[in-house]
Amino acid sequence: MALDNFLNDCITEEDTYKYTLPEILQTRATYTPDTTAYIFLRDGDDDEERITYRELDQAARKIAYHLRLTGAAGDRALMLFPPGLEFVKALFGCFYAGVIAVPAYAPRKNRSLDRIKMLVVDSGSTLVLSNADISQATERSFSDLDELKQMKWLIMEDITTDGNIDTVAGVVSLPGEVALLQYTSGSTGQPKGVMVTHRNIMRNCDFIRSSFGFSHQSIGVSWLPTFHDMGLVGQIFQPVFTGFTSVLMPPVTFLQKPIRWMKAFSKYRGTMGGAPNFAFDLLADSTTPEEREGLDLSSIKTIYCGAEPIRKSTFDRFADVYKAYGLTPEMLYPCYGMAETTLITSGPPALRGPVYLCVSGNALEKNRIEQVPTDHPDARYLTGVGFPWLDTRVRIIDPETLIQCTDEKVGEVWVTGSSVTYGYWNNPEITTAVFQAKLNDEPETNWLRTGDLGFYHNGELYITGRLKDVIIIHGRNYYPQDIEFHTENSHPALQSNASAAFSVDVDNEEKLVIVAEVQRSFIRDLDVNSVCDAIREQISEEFELEVYAIQLLRTASILKTSSGKIQRKACRDGFLNKTLLVVGESINESASEATETGNEKPDITSLQAWLIAWIHIHLKIPFERIDQSKSISVYGLNSMKAVQLQQDVLTKFGVNIPPYVFFDKITVKELCERAFAKMNEVE
């Protein structure tokens, strides 16, 4: 049998160049049909939905049959699904039909379709794959937009068994053809769809299998969104490639109760999973001994961390909290990657554990590496992210001279290898600049310029920051120009083209800071609180981000280049050194703990007191600034805090208010009234 190596954990390099993932699925469906491919925990706990390889193959064939009736190979299909196995079935259906999948976050109720419209226009998608709930919620909005109203919808509930699905047997796609477009968090009006080929998927999955030490006996456990590369490649593609079972849960269930992830590891004897740094902070800081009681994490082999800066302090706290339950530091796996390399770019061997380098923070700010003792007052730890595997190569290049840097000299990270994708869809100019960089000593090779800064030390790769101004918070990329645009349009007092957004480290967590010029005519009678509230509300509603600090600057004082470009790094330095010309500011300092009301059946007044205390504690807003007539999003609510508020209201008062409600301009008073009304309904 041509693909028997995939059944026997004997995968060769030739296999990964020759075959595609849908071919592997068909092979597993034929020879191990009753093996469970995925388990989906609808509630994050016990509500299981399972699917075997045979069932997944049959579902994918049905979808592929209908796709071939509505489109041709090479067409793009937008995929709008809630977390769950419908997405997985539809994805493999696209692969079977030779249709290019375009995964996307399903738009939330009452939220803008701007990003969806952007993806449709850029990708040229003519078809939407979705389910009935999302179709009913969004199809009318689609019909109101010229760019979307002509799209055909294929609804999973409408798919019947009519027709001979066994005709969908041969795999249409070739290894070098595009399998999906992975859209990154591009700036406004500049979508970037990464063209991921079937060969890219196979090669990166083999990279992961080799470095993580996976086999068919591995068991994945994940809450990561499956529409993004970390969850998609790591927990959807990798299990089919290697032949192990993946246990999935909706992201919101983890954010509501982080301990659910660890409980799933314990229950299913999970061996691998991963998340951005913030998830380990939550697990260390937001779980109780009572919740952790009975955990057995000794089955874990690899728990990886990537997508945002990896902090030693986080790993140390996480390992310390869970060591009593069988977790060891060697299980922690810091790694580095991006959509442009399919997923992973570098990582250590399995069960090696993290390595750290203690350097001068001041020198690092100037892109110099100076090792210092651990007790040095300027000491800062950097976490190594291993090294490239298989045919992936990483070089550190001086971005000005384009010459390779020596060890311990910071430069731009350049990557080449078969995991590097083709480029950006419908964007040849940026593709040439980013994916086809050349080096004088190897002119025949195309290199990917990642835009990340890093260096090598003793063969270990360390990432130090970004060459450009991308802001990374909770593993997601945000472009400062997007945040600045919405800032300047949030209040008439703010000057156009005169704001800067950047992040700073606050208590080992990246926080968003905005500095913005005030127009001269508003300076005399400036209402600082009104302007800052408007900024927070706009950023919260548009990005679901909390703004840690806002500084309003004197007219014509923001730092710019001679050509008029905002100097974001200089503005950041000015914020940290307190040298900006500030006319007003709002900084969310740490809030002291407040006493909960403790009422089992509170009246509306005590409910309001509880919510005000919650805003004070969790959003760090002084009591005197909390106005019940203002939208709760004014106070900097982000998506994680919205889920936390939902869970706290549910736990405290027994009523469930969906998180999207908090971003729909609902005031503190209105939220209390809605919760109170729901409580009375329950009674």
Backbone hydrogen bonds, N-H to C=O, Kabsch-Sander energy under -0.5 kcal/mol:
donor,donor_aa,acceptor,acceptor_aa,energy
4,D,1,M,-1.3
6,F,3,L,-1.4
7,L,4,D,-1.1
8,N,4,D,-0.8
8,N,5,N,-0.5
10,C,5,N,-2.4
16,T,12,T,-1.4
17,Y,13,E,-1.0
17,Y,14,E,-0.6
18,K,14,E,-1.8
19,Y,15,D,-2.3
24,I,20,T,-1.6
25,L,21,L,-2.4
26,Q,22,P,-2.1
27,T,23,E,-2.0
28,R,24,I,-2.7
29,A,25,L,-2.6
30,T,26,Q,-1.4
31,Y,27,T,-2.4
32,T,28,R,-2.5
35,T,32,T,-1.4
37,A,51,I,-2.5
38,Y,51,I,-1.6
39,I,246,S,-2.4
40,F,49,E,-3.4
41,L,39,I,-0.5
41,L,248,L,-3.1
42,R,40,F,-0.9
42,R,47,D,-2.6
44,G,41,L,-1.1
48,E,46,D,-1.6
49,E,40,F,-1.6
51,I,38,Y,-1.9
53,Y,35,T,-1.7
54,R,33,P,-2.1
56,L,52,T,-2.6
57,D,53,Y,-2.5
58,Q,54,R,-2.5
59,A,55,E,-2.4
60,A,56,L,-2.6
61,R,57,D,-2.1
62,K,58,Q,-2.0
63,I,59,A,-2.1
64,A,60,A,-2.6
65,Y,61,R,-2.5
66,H,62,K,-1.8
67,L,63,I,-2.4
68,R,64,A,-2.3
69,L,65,Y,-0.9
70,T,66,H,-1.2
71,G,67,L,-2.2
74,G,98,G,-2.8
75,D,72,A,-2.1
77,A,100,I,-2.5
78,L,127,L,-2.7
79,M,102,V,-2.4
80,L,78,L,-0.6
80,L,129,L,-2.7
81,F,79,M,-0.6
81,F,104,A,-0.6
87,F,84,G,-0.5
88,V,84,G,-0.7
89,K,85,L,-2.4
90,A,86,E,-2.5
91,L,87,F,-2.5
92,F,88,V,-2.2
93,G,89,K,-1.9
94,C,90,A,-2.2
95,F,91,L,-1.9
96,Y,92,F,-2.6
97,A,93,G,-1.8
98,G,94,C,-0.9
98,G,95,F,-0.7
99,V,94,C,-2.3
100,I,75,D,-2.8
101,A,99,V,-0.6
101,A,179,A,-1.9
102,V,77,A,-2.4
104,A,79,M,-1.5
106,A,81,F,-0.5
111,R,108,R,-1.9
117,K,113,L,-3.0
118,M,114,D,-2.3
119,L,115,R,-2.3
120,V,116,I,-2.5
121,V,117,K,-2.6
122,D,118,M,-2.3
123,S,119,L,-2.8
124,G,120,V,-2.0
125,S,120,V,-0.8
126,T,76,R,-1.5
127,L,76,R,-0.9
128,V,152,K,-2.9
129,L,78,L,-3.2
130,S,128,V,-0.5
130,S,154,L,-1.9
131,N,80,L,-0.5
135,S,131,N,-2.3
136,Q,132,A,-2.7
137,A,133,D,-1.6
138,T,134,I,-1.8
139,E,135,S,-2.8
142,F,138,T,-2.4
143,S,139,E,-1.8
144,D,140,R,-0.7
144,D,141,S,-0.8
145,L,142,F,-1.6
148,L,145,L,-1.4
149,K,145,L,-2.3
151,M,148,L,-1.7
152,K,126,T,-2.3
154,L,128,V,-3.1
155,I,153,W,-0.6
156,M,130,S,-2.4
158,D,155,I,-1.5
159,I,155,I,-0.5
159,I,156,M,-1.3
165,I,163,G,-1.1
167,T,164,N,-1.7
168,V,165,I,-1.9
169,A,167,T,-1.7
170,G,167,T,-0.5
172,V,96,Y,-0.8
172,V,170,G,-0.6
173,S,95,F,-0.6
177,E,174,L,-2.0
179,A,196,V,-2.9
180,L,196,V,-1.7
181,L,101,A,-2.6
182,Q,180,L,-0.6
182,Q,194,V,-2.4
183,Y,181,L,-0.8
184,T,192,K,-2.3
186,G,184,T,-2.5
190,Q,187,S,-2.6
194,V,182,Q,-2.5
194,V,192,K,-0.8
195,M,423,G,-2.9
196,V,180,L,-2.4
196,V,194,V,-1.0
197,T,195,M,-0.6
198,H,177,E,-1.9
199,R,175,P,-2.7
201,I,197,T,-2.0
202,M,198,H,-2.1
203,R,199,R,-3.0
204,N,200,N,-2.6
205,C,201,I,-2.4
206,D,202,M,-1.8
207,F,203,R,-2.0
208,I,204,N,-2.6
209,R,205,C,-2.7
210,S,206,D,-2.5
211,S,207,F,-2.6
212,F,208,I,-2.7
213,G,209,R,-1.1
214,F,209,R,-1.4
218,S,215,S,-1.8
220,G,245,T,-2.4
221,V,272,M,-2.1
222,S,247,V,-2.8
228,H,225,P,-0.8
231,G,225,P,-0.6
231,G,228,H,-0.6
232,L,228,H,-3.1
233,V,229,D,-2.4
234,G,229,D,-0.8
234,G,230,M,-0.8
235,Q,231,G,-1.7
236,I,232,L,-1.2
237,F,232,L,-2.2
238,Q,233,V,-2.2
240,V,236,I,-0.8
241,F,237,F,-2.5
242,T,238,Q,-2.8
243,G,239,P,-2.8
244,F,239,P,-1.2
245,T,218,S,-0.8
246,S,37,A,-1.9
247,V,220,G,-3.3
248,L,39,I,-3.5
248,L,246,S,-0.6
249,M,222,S,-1.4
253,T,250,P,-1.1
254,F,250,P,-1.0
254,F,251,P,-0.5
255,L,251,P,-2.1
256,Q,252,V,-2.2
257,K,253,T,-1.9
260,R,257,K,-2.2
261,W,258,P,-1.5
262,M,258,P,-0.7
263,K,259,I,-2.5
264,A,260,R,-2.1
265,F,261,W,-1.9
266,S,262,M,-2.2
267,K,263,K,-2.8
268,Y,264,A,-2.5
269,R,265,F,-0.8
270,G,265,F,-1.8
271,T,219,I,-2.8
272,M,219,I,-2.0
273,G,302,T,-1.3
275,A,304,Y,-1.9
279,A,276,P,-1.3
280,F,276,P,-0.7
280,F,277,N,-1.0
281,D,277,N,-1.4
282,L,278,F,-2.2
283,L,279,A,-2.1
284,A,280,F,-1.9
285,D,281,D,-2.6
286,S,282,L,-2.9
292,R,288,T,-2.0
293,E,289,P,-1.0
295,L,292,R,-2.0
297,L,325,Y,-3.7
300,I,297,L,-1.5
301,K,271,T,-2.7
302,T,271,T,-2.5
303,I,331,M,-2.5
304,Y,273,G,-2.2
305,C,333,Y,-2.1
306,G,275,A,-0.9
311,R,309,P,-0.6
315,F,311,R,-2.1
316,D,312,K,-3.0
317,R,313,S,-2.1
318,F,314,T,-2.7
319,A,315,F,-2.9
320,D,316,D,-2.2
321,V,317,R,-2.5
322,Y,318,F,-1.9
323,K,319,A,-0.8
325,Y,322,Y,-1.5
326,G,323,K,-1.5
327,L,322,Y,-1.7
331,M,328,T,-1.8
332,L,329,P,-1.5
333,Y,303,I,-2.1
335,C,305,C,-2.4
336,Y,346,S,-2.2
338,M,343,L,-2.0
341,T,338,M,-1.2
342,T,339,A,-2.1
343,L,341,T,-2.2
345,T,336,Y,-3.4
346,S,336,Y,-2.1
347,G,387,F,-2.1
350,A,211,S,-0.9
352,R,349,P,-1.4
353,G,330,E,-0.7
357,L,382,L,-2.2
359,V,357,L,-0.6
359,V,380,R,-2.9
360,S,370,E,-2.3
361,G,378,D,-2.8
364,L,360,S,-2.0
365,E,361,G,-1.8
366,K,362,N,-0.7
366,K,363,A,-0.9
367,N,364,L,-2.2
368,R,363,A,-2.6
369,I,408,E,-0.6
370,E,368,R,-0.6
372,V,358,C,-1.7
376,H,373,P,-1.8
379,A,376,H,-2.0
380,R,359,V,-2.3
382,L,357,L,-2.6
384,G,355,V,-2.9
384,G,382,L,-0.5
385,V,461,L,-3.1
387,F,347,G,-1.5
392,T,389,W,-2.0
393,R,416,T,-2.9
395,R,414,W,-2.4
397,I,395,R,-0.6
397,I,412,E,-2.9
398,D,403,I,-2.9
402,L,398,D,-2.7
405,C,396,I,-3.3
408,E,456,Y,-2.3
409,K,406,T,-1.4
410,V,367,N,-0.7
411,G,454,G,-2.4
412,E,397,I,-3.3
413,V,452,D,-2.6
414,W,395,R,-3.0
414,W,412,E,-0.6
415,V,448,L,-1.9
416,T,393,R,-2.1
420,V,417,G,-1.3
421,T,340,E,-2.5
422,Y,195,M,-1.6
425,W,193,G,-3.4
427,N,424,Y,-1.5
431,T,427,N,-2.2
432,T,428,P,-2.4
433,A,429,E,-1.8
434,V,430,I,-2.7
435,F,431,T,-2.8
436,Q,431,T,-0.6
436,Q,432,T,-1.0
437,A,447,W,-2.1
439,L,442,E,-0.5
442,E,439,L,-1.6
445,T,442,E,-1.8
447,W,437,A,-1.9
448,L,415,V,-3.4
449,R,434,V,-3.1
449,R,447,W,-0.6
450,T,413,V,-2.1
450,T,448,L,-0.8
453,L,465,G,-2.8
454,G,411,G,-2.6
455,F,462,Y,-2.0
457,H,460,E,-2.1
460,E,457,H,-1.9
461,L,386,G,-2.8
462,Y,455,F,-2.6
463,I,383,T,-0.5
464,T,453,L,-2.6
465,G,453,L,-1.3
467,L,451,G,-3.9
468,K,451,G,-0.7
471,I,478,Y,-2.9
473,I,471,I,-0.6
473,I,476,R,-2.0
476,R,473,I,-1.6
478,Y,471,I,-2.8
482,D,479,Y,-1.2
483,I,479,Y,-1.5
484,E,480,P,-3.0
485,F,481,Q,-2.0
486,H,482,D,-2.0
487,T,483,I,-2.1
488,E,484,E,-2.6
489,N,485,F,-1.0
490,S,487,T,-1.8
494,L,491,H,-1.7
495,Q,517,E,-2.2
498,A,495,Q,-0.8
500,A,515,V,-2.7
502,F,513,V,-2.2
504,V,511,K,-2.1
506,V,504,V,-0.6
506,V,509,E,-3.0
511,K,504,V,-2.8
512,L,546,E,-0.6
513,V,502,F,-3.0
514,I,549,A,-2.4
515,V,500,A,-2.5
516,A,551,Q,-2.4
517,E,498,A,-2.7
518,V,553,L,-2.2
519,Q,493,A,-3.2
522,F,519,Q,-1.8
523,I,519,Q,-0.7
523,I,520,R,-1.0
524,R,520,R,-0.5
526,L,523,I,-1.3
528,V,526,L,-1.0
531,V,527,D,-2.1
532,C,528,V,-2.8
533,D,529,N,-2.6
534,A,530,S,-1.9
535,I,531,V,-2.1
536,R,532,C,-2.6
537,E,533,D,-2.6
538,Q,534,A,-2.2
539,I,535,I,-2.6
540,S,536,R,-2.5
541,E,537,E,-2.4
542,E,538,Q,-2.2
543,F,539,I,-2.5
544,E,539,I,-0.6
544,E,540,S,-1.5
545,L,539,I,-0.9
548,Y,512,L,-1.9
548,Y,546,E,-0.7
549,A,512,L,-1.4
550,I,586,S,-2.3
551,Q,514,I,-2.2
552,L,584,G,-3.6
553,L,516,A,-3.1
553,L,551,Q,-0.5
554,R,581,L,-2.6
557,S,554,R,-1.5
561,T,565,K,-2.6
564,G,561,T,-1.8
567,Q,559,L,-2.6
568,R,566,I,-1.1
571,C,567,Q,-2.4
572,R,568,R,-2.6
573,D,569,K,-2.7
574,G,570,A,-2.5
575,F,571,C,-2.3
576,L,572,R,-2.5
577,N,573,D,-2.5
578,K,574,G,-0.6
578,K,575,F,-0.6
579,T,574,G,-2.4
580,L,574,G,-0.8
582,V,580,L,-1.4
583,V,552,L,-3.3
584,G,552,L,-1.2
586,S,550,I,-2.5
588,N,548,Y,-2.8
589,E,587,I,-1.5
607,L,603,D,-2.0
608,Q,604,I,-2.0
609,A,605,T,-2.1
610,W,606,S,-2.1
611,L,607,L,-2.3
612,I,608,Q,-2.5
613,A,609,A,-2.2
614,W,610,W,-2.4
615,I,611,L,-2.5
616,H,612,I,-2.2
617,I,613,A,-2.5
618,H,614,W,-3.0
619,L,614,W,-0.5
619,L,615,I,-1.7
621,I,615,I,-0.9
625,R,622,P,-1.7
626,I,622,P,-0.5
626,I,623,F,-1.5
627,D,625,R,-0.7
628,Q,626,I,-0.5
630,K,627,D,-1.9
632,I,666,I,-2.5
634,V,631,S,-1.5
635,Y,632,I,-1.4
636,G,633,S,-1.7
639,S,544,E,-1.9
642,A,638,N,-2.3
643,V,639,S,-1.8
644,Q,640,M,-2.1
645,L,641,K,-2.8
646,Q,642,A,-2.4
647,Q,643,V,-2.4
648,D,644,Q,-2.7
649,V,645,L,-2.7
650,L,646,Q,-2.2
651,T,647,Q,-2.8
652,K,648,D,-2.7
653,F,649,V,-2.7
654,G,649,V,-0.6
654,G,650,L,-1.6
655,V,649,V,-0.8
657,I,655,V,-0.6
661,V,658,P,-1.6
662,F,659,P,-1.3
663,F,660,Y,-1.1
664,D,661,V,-1.5
666,I,661,V,-0.5
668,V,630,K,-1.8
669,K,628,Q,-2.6
671,L,667,T,-2.5
672,C,668,V,-2.1
673,E,669,K,-2.2
674,R,670,E,-2.4
675,A,671,L,-2.6
676,F,672,C,-2.7
677,A,673,E,-2.3
678,K,674,R,-2.3
679,M,675,A,-2.2
680,N,676,F,-1.9
681,E,677,A,-1.7
682,V,678,K,-2.3
683,E,679,M,-2.0
